[in-house]
Amino acid sequence: MVSPSQNVATSIVIGRTANPNLASQAVTLAMHKADISHTNSVLLLLSSEFANNPQPAIRAAAKAANCTQVFGCSATGIFTEEDWVLDAPAAAAMVFSGDVGIQLARQNTTQQALLTLTAPNAINSAWLNDGNVRYGGVSGDVVGQGPFSVWQNGKGDSSGRVEAFFSGVKQASMASHGLRILTKAKKIQQLAGFDIALLDHKPPFQALQKAWQNYSKSDDPVPLHLVMALYADSAESINKGVYKQTHIISFDETEGVVTLAQALQEGQFISWALRDKSTAQADLRITAHQLTQMLEAEPDFGLLFSCIGRGPYYDGIDHDLNVLTQQFPHMPLIGFYGNGEIAPIGGNNQLLPYSAVLSLFAELQE
C-alpha cells in the first residue's frame, strides 16, 4: 500500500466556465492535502476550454502556489487519482515541495528522462529522437484538431512543446498497449506503397478475417477501427513486445489486400492485433508491477498519459484509472487523455496510438 508523499499532492476542480479561479483552487486544495505552505513547482493541466487563453489560469496557479515554475498543457480530458473529466471546464494540479520538483530541460546535466508535452503540430522525428529519453503525451483530441496550449516557467510556449525533468526522485516509464494479438508474426513478401499484398505467400485480409472470426466466434465484419497492425524487423521483436503500430485504412475483400496508414517495407513482419478493454486492464496491471520492480521501491507519485480512445470512451468508466488507484491506494496521480503517447521502446522514443504511458516516481532517500 502506497502512503501519501509529504512533498507531492494533487487536486482537481470542475466548474461551469473556464474561470482562472479553478486553477488557483486546484493548487490551494493540493497544497492543503500535502500540508505545505509553499511549493517549488506545479504541474498544471487545464481542460480545452482554457486553450485559447490559458495565461490567466496559469498566473492564478502561480500566485496560489507562490512560485513561477508552472508547467503543463491543456487537453480534452484531465484527471487525478480522485476523478476524471471530459467536456467540462476543469483544472488539475500536482504540487511539489522539498527536494522534489520540476526542473527545466536545459538544466538536465545528468541526462534524466524528459517529461514531454506537445501539441500535434509540433512533433517531428528529429526532435523526438534527439538523444534524450522521453515520456509524455500529445495534447490533442481524437483527430488532432482544436486549440491546444503548452506552458512552462509560468507562461505559454509558442513552440507548441515543452520538456522538463523531476529532481529528487528516481523514475521509470513504460507504455501499455492493451492489445490482444490475433495472429503470429508473418513476413511481408509483396507490397505497393501502403498496400500489403502478400504475407507468407497469402493475401493478408483472409488471415485477418479468419483470426477475427476465431476470436469473436461470429461472422461479424472485421472492426477495422479496433484492429492495429504491429510491425517490426523480426518476428522475435514482435513476440517480445518491441514493435511499432499503425492503423488499417481499408481492405479489398476480393484481392485480399490491406491498406495501412503507413508505408512499410518488404521483409518486415506484421501481426494483427485488437484493441481490447480486458486486455488493456490486465496489461496495465502488469506494467505497473514491472515499473515498481524497476524502481525497487513503492512509488510516491505517478503520471499517466492515456489515449482519448481508451479510458472512459470504452464504456463511460476509466478502467485504466481504476486499475492504478486499486494497485496504489492514495498515491498522487495526474494525467490527461490525448491523441498520442510518447515512450521509449527498443532504444527509441516512439509516438504511440491507443496506448497508455505510465511513469512512476520514488523519492530519493538520504
Residue pairs with C-beta under 8 A, 6 or more apart in sequence:
1 329
1 330
2 298
2 299
2 300
2 328
2 329
2 330
2 331
3 298
3 330
4 33
4 34
4 330
4 331
4 332
5 34
5 100
5 300
5 301
5 332
5 363
6 34
6 35
6 98
7 34
7 36
7 96
7 97
7 98
7 99
7 100
7 168
7 300
7 363
8 34
8 94
8 95
8 96
8 97
8 100
8 300
8 301
8 332
9 30
9 31
9 33
9 34
9 36
9 94
9 95
9 332
10 30
10 33
10 80
10 81
10 82
10 92
10 93
10 94
10 95
10 332
10 333
10 334
11 25
11 26
11 27
11 28
11 29
11 30
11 33
11 80
11 82
11 92
11 93
12 26
12 78
12 79
12 80
12 82
12 83
12 85
12 90
12 91
12 92
12 93
13 22
13 25
13 26
13 29
13 90
13 91
13 92
14 22
14 83
14 85
14 88
14 89
14 90
15 21
15 22
15 88
15 89
15 90
16 88
16 89
17 49
17 89
18 46
18 47
18 49
18 50
18 57
18 89
19 89
20 56
20 57
20 59
20 60
21 60
22 57
22 89
22 90
22 91
23 44
23 46
23 57
23 58
23 60
23 61
23 64
23 91
23 93
24 60
24 61
24 63
24 64
25 64
25 91
26 44
26 61
26 91
26 92
26 93
27 39
27 42
27 44
27 61
27 64
27 65
27 93
27 95
28 64
29 93
30 93
30 94
30 95
31 37
31 38
31 39
31 64
31 65
31 95
34 95
34 97
36 95
36 97
38 65
38 66
38 67
38 97
39 65
39 66
39 67
39 95
39 96
39 97
40 67
40 69
40 96
40 97
40 98
40 101
40 102
41 65
41 67
41 69
41 70
41 71
41 95
41 96
41 101
41 102
41 103
42 61
42 62
42 65
42 67
42 69
42 70
42 71
42 72
42 93
42 94
42 95
42 96
42 102
43 71
43 72
43 93
43 94
43 96
43 102
43 303
43 334
44 57
44 58
44 61
44 70
44 71
44 72
44 91
44 92
44 93
44 151
45 72
45 73
45 74
45 75
45 78
45 91
45 92
45 93
45 334
45 335
45 336
46 54
46 57
46 72
46 73
46 74
46 75
46 78
46 90
46 91
46 92
46 149
47 74
47 75
47 76
47 77
47 78
47 85
47 88
47 89
47 90
47 91
48 74
48 75
48 76
48 141
48 146
48 147
48 148
49 88
49 89
50 57
50 74
50 89
50 91
50 149
51 74
51 146
51 147
51 148
51 149
52 147
52 149
54 74
54 149
54 151
54 156
55 155
55 156
57 91
58 70
58 151
58 154
58 155
58 156
59 154
61 70
61 91
61 93
62 68
62 70
62 154
65 95
68 153
68 154
69 101
69 102
69 104
69 152
69 153
69 154
70 151
70 152
70 153
70 154
71 102
71 115
71 151
71 152
71 153
71 162
71 164
72 117
72 150
72 151
73 117
73 119
73 139
73 148
73 149
73 150
73 151
73 162
73 336
74 139
74 147
74 148
74 149
74 150
75 137
75 139
75 140
75 148
75 336
75 337
75 338
76 86
76 87
76 140
76 141
76 142
76 146
76 308
76 336
76 337
76 338
77 84
77 85
77 86
77 87
77 308
77 311
77 312
77 336
77 337
78 84
78 85
78 90
78 91
78 92
78 334
78 335
78 336
78 337
79 85
79 92
79 304
79 318
79 321
79 333
79 334
79 335
79 336
79 337
80 92
80 94
80 332
80 333
80 334
81 321
81 324
81 325
81 330
81 331
81 332
81 333
81 334
84 311
84 312
84 318
84 321
86 312
86 337
92 334
93 334
94 301
94 332
94 334
96 102
96 166
98 168
99 167
99 168
99 363
99 364
100 166
100 167
100 168
100 169
100 300
100 363
101 166
101 167
101 168
102 115
102 164
102 165
102 166
102 167
103 164
103 165
103 166
103 167
104 152
104 153
104 164
105 114
105 132
105 163
105 164
105 165
107 165
108 114
108 132
108 165
111 132
111 133
112 133
112 165
112 166
112 171
113 132
113 133
113 134
113 135
113 165
113 171
113 173
113 344
114 132
114 133
114 134
114 135
114 136
114 163
114 164
114 165
115 135
115 136
115 163
115 164
115 165
115 166
115 303
115 359
116 134
116 135
116 136
116 161
116 162
116 163
116 342
117 136
117 137
117 139
117 150
117 161
117 162
117 163
118 136
118 137
118 138
118 139
118 150
118 160
118 161
118 162
118 342
119 138
119 139
119 140
119 148
119 149
119 150
119 160
119 161
120 138
120 139
120 140
120 144
120 145
120 148
120 339
120 340
121 144
121 160
122 159
122 160
122 161
123 138
123 161
123 340
123 351
127 161
128 134
128 342
128 349
128 350
128 351
129 348
129 349
132 163
132 349
133 344
133 349
134 163
134 342
134 343
134 344
134 349
135 173
135 303
135 305
135 342
135 343
135 344
135 357
135 359
136 163
136 305
136 341
136 342
136 357
137 305
137 306
137 335
137 336
137 338
137 340
137 341
137 342
137 357
138 144
138 338
138 339
138 340
138 341
138 342
138 351
139 148
139 149
139 150
139 336
139 338
140 146
140 148
140 338
140 339
140 340
141 308
141 339
142 308
142 309
142 339
143 339
144 339
144 340
149 156
150 156
150 157
150 160
150 161
150 162
151 157
151 162
152 162
152 164
166 361
168 363
168 364
169 300
169 361
169 362
169 363
169 364
170 295
170 297
170 361
170 362
170 364
171 295
171 359
171 360
171 361
171 362
172 291
172 294
172 295
172 359
172 360
173 291
173 343
173 344
173 357
173 358
173 359
173 360
174 287
174 290
174 291
174 343
174 357
174 358
175 287
175 341
175 343
175 345
175 350
175 352
175 355
175 356
175 357
175 358
176 280
176 283
176 284
176 286
176 287
176 355
176 356
176 357
176 358
177 241
177 245
177 273
177 283
177 352
177 354
177 355
178 275
178 276
178 277
178 279
178 280
178 281
178 283
178 284
178 310
178 354
178 355
178 356
179 228
179 230
179 245
179 273
179 274
179 275
179 276
179 279
179 283
179 354
180 215
180 273
180 274
180 276
180 279
181 230
181 238
181 271
181 272
181 273
182 208
182 211
182 212
182 215
182 227
182 271
182 272
182 273
182 274
183 207
183 208
183 211
183 271
183 272
184 235
184 271
185 230
185 232
185 234
185 235
185 238
185 239
185 269
185 270
185 271
186 199
186 200
186 204
186 207
186 235
186 269
186 270
186 271
187 199
187 200
187 235
187 267
187 268
187 269
188 196
188 198
188 199
188 264
188 265
188 266
188 267
188 268
188 269
188 270
189 197
189 198
189 199
189 200
189 201
189 266
190 196
190 197
190 198
190 266
191 197
191 198
191 263
191 264
191 265
191 266
193 263
194 249
194 259
194 260
194 261
194 262
194 263
195 257
195 258
195 259
195 260
196 204
196 257
196 258
196 259
196 260
196 264
196 270
197 203
197 204
197 255
197 256
197 257
198 204
199 207
199 270
202 256
203 255
203 256
203 257
204 256
204 257
204 258
204 270
205 251
205 252
205 253
205 256
205 257
205 258
206 256
207 272
208 222
208 227
208 251
208 258
208 272
209 222
211 272
212 220
212 222
212 223
212 227
212 274
213 219
215 274
222 251
224 248
224 250
224 251
226 274
226 275
226 276
227 248
227 272
227 273
227 274
227 275
228 245
228 246
228 247
228 248
228 272
228 273
228 274
228 275
228 353
228 354
229 245
229 246
229 247
229 248
229 258
229 260
229 270
229 271
229 272
229 273
230 238
230 243
230 244
230 245
230 270
230 271
230 272
230 273
231 238
231 243
231 244
231 245
231 246
231 264
231 268
231 269
231 270
231 271
232 238
232 242
232 243
232 244
232 268
232 269
233 267
233 268
233 269
234 269
235 269
237 243
237 269
237 346
238 269
238 271
242 345
242 346
243 271
244 350
245 273
245 352
245 353
245 354
246 260
246 261
246 262
246 264
246 353
247 260
247 261
247 353
248 258
248 259
248 260
248 261
249 259
249 260
249 261
250 258
250 259
251 257
251 258
251 259
252 258
252 259
264 270
275 309
275 354
277 314
277 315
277 319
280 310
280 319
280 320
280 356
281 319
281 320
281 323
284 320
284 323
284 324
284 356
284 358
285 323
285 327
287 356
287 358
288 323
288 324
288 327
288 328
288 358
288 360
289 327
291 299
291 358
291 359
291 360
292 298
292 299
292 360
295 360
295 361
295 362
297 362
298 328
298 362
299 328
299 331
299 360
299 361
299 362
300 331
300 332
300 361
300 362
300 363
301 331
301 332
301 333
301 360
301 361
302 324
302 328
302 331
302 332
302 333
302 358
302 359
302 360
302 361
303 333
303 334
303 335
303 358
303 359
303 361
304 320
304 321
304 324
304 333
304 334
304 335
304 356
304 357
304 358
304 359
305 335
305 336
305 338
305 341
305 342
305 356
305 357
306 318
306 320
306 335
306 336
306 337
306 338
306 341
306 356
306 357
307 337
307 338
307 339
307 340
307 341
307 352
307 353
307 354
307 355
307 356
308 337
308 338
308 339
309 354
310 320
310 337
310 354
310 355
310 356
311 318
311 319
311 320
311 321
311 337
312 318
320 356
321 333
324 331
324 333
324 358
325 331
325 333
340 351
340 352
340 353
341 351
341 352
341 353
341 355
341 356
341 357
342 349
342 350
342 351
342 352
342 357
343 349
343 350
343 352
343 355
343 357
344 350
345 352
